[in-house]
Amino acid sequence: MKFKTLGTIAIAVSVTLGATASAAPSKSTGKLIGVNVVLKQDVTNDVLADIARYGKVRDVVYEIDALT
């Protein structure tokens, strides 16, 4: 499951890096960057815990299996 989740994150990051939102501080500038993630599976506690290792999960939209 980790590899499937990480693959989804990599795709979402490559598509949404231009988006502006607040999530985690950038090490070089001190500014915040947000990433929108759309999953290919339902949002579960295991998925949220796995993604939370990389940054704070701020919002979850269960209806479309998405989070920021």
Secondary structure, DSSP 4 states (H G I P E B T S, - for coil): -HHHHHHHHHHHHHHHTT----SEE-TTT--EE---EE-SS---HHHHHHHHTTS----EEGGGTEE-
